[in-house]
């Protein structure tokens, strides 16, 4: 895939990940794109390592599933890293 396709895939995968995991996140559109791109690449490496195959072409369903899964994992890691030391929720009195 070309760089434009990676950016579009990253933007959409990051947006889907944020829609599936709503909440406060640092950054805006550029952080969403970065989380999506890095998550897609990491998901591709992990998927290939586990034997599922890496990222394929832009229009393959497998590519989108791997990209969104990677973006979800990275988003969770970013949230844990940025919220460490701060607790939110009903059990924090």
Beta strands, then each sheet from edge to edge (+ up, - down):
end
